[in-house]
């Protein structure tokens, strides 16, 4: 059985009237699904990072809107629409950086705006389509990316961009899955401090698929590149500006700078739902700051401690450091020259 046909782990599962969310905070020790039947619950699941990864956040939010309609719809004359719009506002506040969240909510709003006798059926169909389209996009990007890295002996990835972060298969990890099916490939994953998506999620997910992977400390990346072991760094994205500047997990920018120094190529893999067409460059992307206590050992988080922490969880890699942006609509090589605008026309 090929990996494409095999079911990889699922971050999100629609049950018919509720959304099951795999609590990624507990992986790899425990595989626990929490079940949500309203938008407030889904908002909390996103904010607390039970579900994380740009496309998965967008998909979860879309199902959250469906749950809201299910909860509030009580006939055409009722004020249910206002309640659903309030839930959409709530969902929009769950995390700020991944544009997939806002794209999914806008898409759901557009469906809501169309008068329908069966609004729940209409929004649910839209959420399911967003989910299915994301999986299809990942498979397309997997093949396009694998074409580009053909012949590479080793790659390094960062954060988790796999089935856990998407509808399924993954973006950067989808390229790695597809490339691995074609021939031998040495895969390295950075641990991704401070939340450790690499250690806890990526190496677990790859091992579940039978793909060998070598974990490195984030601080070993330069030395790995210097050794000549990798030809490409392959990462996902939370938001890509029109000029190709890309926000992704903190540490991505450092890797891109190091890649330039060592002659390693740098690939961003993301569906077009991650492109913020109206944002001219990465300078305007809101970078999420999370609680310093995610970084600080407990002994320093007491009142009066002289030790604080700065905890931005994304950074922006300028287009000039990116060799290729791979989307389901096609590939932009050297985005510095033209940005990603050509993809909008397709
Ligand atoms: O804070 P997270 O875990 O949600 O951050 C995830 C990332 O930065 C991923 O690289 C990005 O969302 C792409 S996932 C396909």
Boltz pocket constraint, residues with backbone or C-beta under 6 A from the ligand:
constraints:
  - pocket:
      binder: B
      contacts: [[A, 51], [A, 52], [A, 53], [A, 54], [A, 55], [A, 98], [A, 158], [A, 159], [A, 160], [A, 161], [A, 162], [A, 165], [A, 166], [A, 170], [A, 171], [A, 172], [A, 197], [A, 235], [A, 236], [A, 237], [A, 238], [A, 248], [A, 249], [A, 250], [A, 269], [A, 313]]
      max_distance: 6.0
